[in-house]
Amino acid sequence: MVSIESALQRLSGFIERQLPALNAPGIAIGLTHREQVLHVGVYGLANRETKQPVKPETLFQIGSITKSFTSIVLLQLQEQGLLDINDPVTNYLPWFEIQSEHEPITLRHLMSHTAGIIMGSDETVSAYTETWDLRHTKATASPGEMFHYSNSGYKVLGVVLQTILGQSMADILRKRVLDPLSMFATLPVIRTEDRSKMAGGYSPFFDDRPLPVGGLMAPATWLESDTADGSICSTAEDICRYLRALLNKGRGLISEASFEQLIHPVIPTGDELHGEQYGLGLSSRQINGHQVIGHSGGMVGYTADMLADLDAGLGVVVLTNGPAEPAKISRYALKLLRAACQGDELPPFPEDDLHKVDKVDNYAGTYSCGEKTFTLTSKDERLYLDFETASVLLELRTPDHFLVPHPAFELFLLQMGRENDQIVEAIHGGERYIHSRYQGETSFEIPPEWLAYPGHYRSHNPWFSNFRVVLRTGQLTLIQPGGDEEALHPLEPGFFRVGADPRSPEFICFDMLIDGKAMQANFSGGAYCRTFTP
């Protein structure tokens, strides 16, 4: 039989291998059975400047894992008859407003991200302000119809809790979740006076472009938070205490009936980040026939991931102090733990060669955009870009999307386009490079007023500091620093829906036209200004 110790040794080897390219100086990991903690491990640095190592007692911000704590408190109040999660929000906040042609939004809709409201800009520090400001936005889908992740929605839920109980979020979380589970090391809110207890957070040194694996990092902007969408700081061992409550059907917190409401899948998410399905503050997916619940978390300078295999009675949490991908570690840790407990052969390390490209020869060729030309060449399942006098190795991000470590290509990912499964073009920001195989159109008509909108827009909001709008193939597109992009669809002059789904509540409005250029943009409630950089 395979021992737990063997699994832990393999896991430690995997983490040590990942750490140099993790984009986070430090990691804490916790593994637990439903009855006891199995392992707490720490790696790397809590603070790069002082060389302070991560210790078991080091606190990390857990981000949106907080949402499940919020949902548990709401279910507690429902058990006590203080609220009904099927009630409209306005039953508890009469001043809550949102533009809508649909039925009222309920607490359940907010808990399951099915209210059809914006994600939220995090532009203000106050949940009350962000809740109030929703009156300037629109709920564009019937509640319950679609999954659209919303931090704003959970901020509203926090305001509901504080209004009903007449207490702060710190007191609510401490008295109703942390203390009952003996999570005494955990802080319910992020306060400056507790900063020295936390691992230092780190963000990309360059905030306006995709981050290479092992790229330059800088200390992250410090922020306080007491909002119900993400405010908790914890240790790996304390989150294991929380995981044991989940693995025991809410024991010590809520009834089994309420726990079933918490984890019951409400709606498919349509994305990998939030699991196959989403319940009330927890994602849910099937892995090898087992129901696995959990949540990821992201703060400015921190990322986290938590998984609980309800059938095996096993849980994992990974906490990091940078913009890492902790899910890669948490998923492998859960596989190892499950194999060891079942006496199965331990799984090998996951494939993590970011330079290996399947069918790499399909990408080879010369691509041209006006007078600019580059060539892609393949060798040993690697793809190289030759431009001017340089040849650089490409880093695969997602299928057909590559990071190019060359100064002329650093601001955007290189996105390969297909026709009849053949690579025919390469998109880079607003530039479109054509292969000789391309047989489609090369010129596109656009409304002349759209020429005012492309550019680089910034704010001083560290959550989402900048984005670019480009014009290509007759379409305006919003591109985020990490490379994610969404098409802009015109609704009225200067006003666009963000995203292909006609139900999307996200919007962007351009104004302050000076000398033919929009100088301001409002992106779903967040204010941005055109900046001088390209």
SVG drawing of the C-alpha trace seen along z (x, -y; Angstrom):
<svg xmlns="http://www.w3.org/2000/svg" viewBox="-41 -69 61 71">
<polyline fill="none" stroke="black" stroke-width="0.4" points="0.0,0.0 1.2,-3.5 1.8,-5.6 0.8,-9.2 4.5,-10.0 5.3,-8.9 2.5,-11.1 3.8,-14.0 7.4,-13.5 6.2,-13.5 4.0,-16.6 7.0,-18.4 9.1,-17.6 6.4,-19.0 6.1,-22.2 9.9,-22.7 10.0,-22.2 7.1,-24.7 8.4,-27.4 10.9,-29.1 8.3,-29.7 5.3,-30.1 5.1,-33.9 4.8,-34.0 7.7,-34.0 6.0,-31.8 3.4,-29.0 1.6,-27.4 -0.3,-24.2 -2.7,-22.3 -4.0,-18.7 -6.7,-17.3 -9.0,-14.3 -12.5,-15.0 -11.4,-14.1 -7.8,-15.5 -5.2,-17.5 -2.7,-15.4 0.0,-17.9 0.9,-21.6 3.8,-22.6 5.5,-25.9 7.8,-26.9 9.7,-30.0 9.6,-33.5 6.9,-35.6 8.9,-38.7 11.6,-38.9 13.1,-42.1 13.8,-40.8 14.3,-37.2 11.7,-36.2 10.5,-32.6 6.9,-31.4 6.1,-29.8 3.1,-27.7 1.7,-30.8 2.1,-33.2 -1.2,-34.7 -2.3,-35.0 -5.3,-36.8 -7.7,-34.2 -9.8,-36.4 -13.0,-35.0 -12.9,-31.9 -14.5,-34.3 -17.7,-34.1 -18.5,-30.7 -18.1,-32.0 -20.6,-34.7 -23.1,-32.2 -22.8,-30.1 -23.8,-33.0 -26.8,-33.8 -27.9,-30.2 -27.5,-30.4 -29.8,-33.4 -32.3,-31.6 -32.3,-28.7 -32.9,-31.3 -35.8,-32.8 -34.1,-36.2 -34.2,-36.1 -35.2,-34.0 -32.6,-33.7 -35.5,-33.6 -36.6,-37.1 -35.8,-40.1 -32.8,-42.2 -35.1,-45.2 -36.9,-43.4 -33.7,-44.0 -32.2,-47.0 -35.2,-49.2 -32.7,-51.7 -31.1,-49.1 -31.8,-49.9 -30.7,-48.6 -32.0,-49.3 -34.0,-46.2 -36.9,-45.1 -37.0,-41.7 -38.3,-40.3 -36.6,-41.4 -33.2,-40.1 -33.1,-37.8 -30.4,-36.9 -30.1,-33.5 -29.5,-35.1 -26.6,-37.0 -25.2,-34.0 -25.2,-31.9 -24.0,-34.7 -27.2,-34.5 -28.5,-38.1 -27.3,-39.3 -25.4,-42.2 -21.8,-43.5 -18.8,-41.9 -17.8,-45.1 -14.9,-47.4 -13.6,-47.5 -13.1,-51.2 -14.3,-52.1 -13.3,-50.7 -16.9,-50.6 -19.4,-47.9 -22.1,-50.4 -20.9,-52.7 -20.6,-49.9 -24.0,-48.7 -25.5,-52.2 -23.7,-52.7 -25.4,-49.6 -28.4,-51.9 -26.3,-53.3 -25.9,-49.9 -28.4,-47.5 -29.4,-43.9 -29.5,-42.6 -30.8,-39.1 -33.7,-37.6 -32.4,-36.5 -31.5,-32.9 -31.0,-32.7 -27.2,-32.9 -24.0,-32.6 -22.1,-35.9 -19.6,-36.2 -20.1,-39.3 -18.0,-40.6 -20.5,-43.4 -23.3,-40.9 -21.4,-39.5 -20.7,-43.1 -24.5,-43.6 -24.9,-40.4 -22.4,-41.7 -24.4,-44.9 -27.6,-42.8 -25.8,-40.9 -24.6,-44.0 -28.0,-45.6 -29.9,-42.7 -27.5,-41.9 -26.3,-45.5 -22.7,-44.3 -19.5,-44.7 -18.4,-42.1 -15.4,-41.4 -17.7,-40.6 -20.1,-38.6 -17.4,-36.3 -15.5,-36.0 -18.6,-35.0 -20.4,-32.9 -17.7,-31.0 -14.2,-31.5 -14.6,-31.0 -17.0,-28.0 -14.3,-26.3 -11.4,-27.4 -9.9,-29.3 -8.2,-31.6 -5.2,-32.4 -7.6,-33.8 -8.4,-37.4 -11.9,-38.2 -10.9,-41.5 -7.7,-43.0 -6.4,-45.9 -3.2,-47.8 -2.4,-47.1 -2.2,-43.4 0.0,-43.8 3.1,-42.5 1.5,-39.2 0.9,-38.6 3.1,-37.4 3.9,-40.4 1.9,-40.4 3.5,-40.7 2.2,-41.8 3.7,-42.0 6.5,-44.6 4.9,-45.6 1.2,-45.9 0.1,-46.5 1.1,-43.3 1.0,-39.5 3.3,-38.2 5.9,-35.6 6.4,-32.5 9.0,-33.5 8.6,-37.2 9.7,-40.2 7.6,-41.0 7.2,-44.0 5.5,-44.5 1.8,-44.8 -0.3,-47.8 -1.5,-47.5 -5.3,-47.6 -7.6,-47.2 -10.9,-45.3 -13.9,-44.3 -16.2,-43.4 -18.1,-40.0 -16.7,-39.1 -13.1,-38.8 -11.7,-40.0 -10.3,-37.0 -6.6,-36.4 -5.8,-32.9 -3.2,-30.1 -3.2,-26.8 -3.9,-25.0 -6.9,-27.2 -8.4,-26.7 -8.0,-22.9 -10.3,-23.4 -12.8,-25.1 -12.4,-22.3 -13.2,-19.7 -16.5,-21.5 -17.3,-21.3 -16.3,-17.6 -18.6,-16.9 -21.7,-18.5 -21.4,-21.9 -20.8,-20.4 -20.6,-23.1 -21.9,-25.8 -25.2,-24.8 -27.6,-22.0 -27.2,-19.2 -30.2,-20.6 -28.6,-24.0 -25.3,-22.4 -27.1,-20.7 -28.4,-24.1 -24.8,-25.5 -23.3,-22.9 -26.2,-22.0 -25.3,-23.0 -27.5,-25.9 -26.1,-26.7 -23.3,-25.6 -20.6,-28.2 -19.3,-27.8 -15.7,-28.3 -12.9,-26.3 -12.0,-28.9 -15.3,-28.6 -15.9,-24.8 -18.4,-23.0 -21.3,-24.2 -21.8,-26.8 -23.8,-26.5 -24.2,-29.2 -20.6,-30.5 -18.9,-27.2 -18.1,-25.7 -18.8,-22.0 -17.3,-19.6 -17.1,-15.9 -13.6,-14.4 -13.4,-10.7 -16.9,-10.2 -16.5,-12.2 -18.1,-15.5 -15.4,-18.1 -16.4,-21.5 -14.2,-24.5 -13.3,-28.0 -10.4,-30.0 -9.3,-33.3 -7.5,-36.4 -6.5,-39.6 -4.0,-42.3 -0.8,-40.4 -2.3,-37.0 -3.9,-33.9 -5.4,-30.9 -7.3,-27.7 -9.4,-25.4 -10.8,-21.9 -12.9,-19.4 -13.6,-15.9 -16.8,-15.2 -16.9,-11.5 -13.3,-10.7 -13.4,-13.1 -10.2,-14.9 -9.4,-18.5 -6.6,-20.7 -5.8,-24.4 -3.0,-26.3 -2.1,-29.9 0.4,-32.1 1.6,-35.7 1.6,-36.5 -0.4,-36.1 0.3,-32.4 -1.9,-29.5 -2.4,-27.6 -5.0,-25.3 -2.3,-23.4 -0.9,-22.5 -4.1,-21.9 -5.5,-19.6 -2.4,-17.5 -2.2,-17.4 -5.8,-16.1 -5.0,-13.4 -1.9,-12.3 -3.9,-12.3 -6.7,-10.3 -4.4,-7.7 -2.5,-7.3 -5.6,-6.8 -7.0,-4.3 -3.7,-2.4 -3.3,-3.2 -0.2,-4.1 0.8,-7.7 0.1,-9.9 3.1,-11.4 3.8,-15.1 1.4,-17.0 2.7,-18.1 4.1,-21.6 6.3,-22.2 4.9,-25.6 7.1,-25.5 5.8,-22.2 3.3,-22.7 1.2,-20.0 1.3,-19.8 3.9,-22.6 4.6,-22.4 1.1,-23.7 2.1,-27.1 5.3,-27.4 5.4,-30.1 5.7,-33.8 3.1,-36.3 2.7,-39.9 1.0,-43.0 1.7,-45.8 5.4,-46.1 6.0,-44.2 6.8,-40.5 7.8,-37.7 8.4,-34.0 7.4,-31.1 9.7,-28.1 9.3,-24.8 11.9,-22.5 11.6,-19.7 7.9,-20.5 8.9,-24.1 7.8,-27.2 10.1,-30.1 9.4,-33.6 12.0,-35.2 11.7,-39.0 14.3,-41.3 17.6,-39.9 16.1,-38.0 14.7,-34.5 12.7,-33.9 11.0,-30.8 7.3,-31.2 5.5,-30.3 2.2,-28.5 -0.6,-30.0 -3.8,-28.4 -4.4,-26.6 -3.3,-29.0 -2.3,-31.8 1.4,-32.5 3.5,-34.9 6.3,-36.3 9.4,-37.4 10.4,-40.2 10.2,-43.9 8.0,-44.4 5.5,-41.8 5.4,-42.2 2.2,-44.1 -0.2,-41.5 -0.4,-37.7 0.0,-36.4 -3.3,-34.8 -3.3,-32.4 -6.4,-32.3 -7.7,-29.3 -9.8,-28.6 -10.8,-25.0 -8.5,-24.0 -5.5,-25.7 -3.5,-28.5 -4.0,-31.5 -3.4,-34.5 -1.8,-35.9 -3.4,-38.6 -1.3,-40.8 -3.3,-43.6 -4.6,-45.7 -2.3,-44.2 -3.3,-41.3 -0.5,-39.3 -1.7,-37.3 -0.3,-34.0 -0.3,-33.2 -2.9,-30.5 -5.4,-33.2 -8.1,-33.7 -10.6,-36.0 -11.2,-39.7 -8.4,-42.1 -10.4,-45.4 -13.3,-46.2 -15.8,-49.1 -16.1,-50.8 -18.2,-53.7 -15.8,-56.7 -16.7,-57.7 -15.0,-54.5 -11.6,-55.9 -11.9,-58.0 -11.9,-55.0 -8.8,-52.9 -6.1,-53.6 -4.6,-52.8 -6.8,-53.7 -5.7,-53.8 -6.9,-54.4 -5.3,-54.3 -7.4,-51.3 -4.9,-48.4 -7.6,-45.8 -7.9,-46.7 -5.4,-49.4 -5.5,-49.6 -6.8,-48.1 -6.4,-48.8 -9.0,-49.2 -7.9,-48.2 -9.6,-48.3 -9.1,-45.3 -11.1,-43.4 -13.9,-46.0 -14.3,-45.3 -13.5,-47.2 -11.9,-44.9 -11.1,-45.5 -7.9,-43.7 -6.9,-43.3 -3.2,-43.2 -3.2,-39.5 -4.3,-38.9 -8.1,-38.2 -10.1,-40.1 -13.8,-40.9 -15.4,-42.3 -17.3,-45.6 -20.8,-45.7 -22.4,-49.1 -25.7,-49.8 -25.8,-53.6 -23.3,-56.2 -20.2,-55.9 -21.8,-53.1 -20.9,-49.4 -21.8,-46.1 -18.6,-44.2 -18.7,-40.6 -20.4,-38.5 -23.3,-37.3 -26.3,-39.7 -27.2,-39.3 -23.8,-40.6 -24.3,-43.4 -20.7,-44.7 -20.5,-48.0 -18.1,-50.7 -18.9,-54.3 -16.5,-56.6 -16.8,-60.4 -14.8,-63.7 -14.0,-63.8 -11.1,-66.2 -9.4,-66.5 -11.1,-63.4 -10.1,-61.2 -12.1,-59.9 -10.3,-61.0 -12.4,-59.1 -14.0,-55.7 -16.4,-54.3 -16.0,-50.5 -18.9,-49.0 -18.8,-51.8 -15.0,-52.2 -13.6,-55.6 -10.6,-55.4 -8.7,-58.1 -6.7,-57.8 -3.0,-57.7 0.0,-58.7 1.5,-55.2 0.6,-53.0"/>
</svg>
